[in-house]
Amino acid sequence: MNKAELIEAIAKDSKLSKADAKKALDSFTTTVSKALKKGDRIALVGFGSFSTSRRAARKGRNPQTGKEIKIAAKTVVKFKAGAELAKKVN
């Protein structure tokens, strides 16, 4: 499912216009992004939680040449599904 299909599904399920559903989805993604950038954790009971963790710098290998390269440290986003979501999927 892509963004347009998600917006259409949200609009249909919530009886909102597609424009309002798009605004709601955009607001959600912006708010989550800002919170994660600040280092906050977002927990949606029954759905899951978004968090960040720091990945340390490390050495890797270029698969084409085999040459060793440095991989910079970075912050990564993690999502852990909640029990209800996991149950619905299985």
LINHU-V373618 format. One line per field, one symbol per residue. ss: DSSP state (a for helix, b for strand, c for the rest). burial: 1 if it has 24 or more other ideal C-beta (glycine too) atoms within 12 Angstrom, else 0. A space follows every 50 residues. Layout:
ss = ???
burial = ???
This chain:
ss = ccaaaaaaaaaaaacccaaaaaaaaaaaaaaaaaaaaccccbbbcccbbb bbbbbccbbbbccccccbbbbccbbbbbbbbcaaaaaaac
burial = 00000010010000000000100010000001000000000100000001 0000000000000000000000000000000000000000
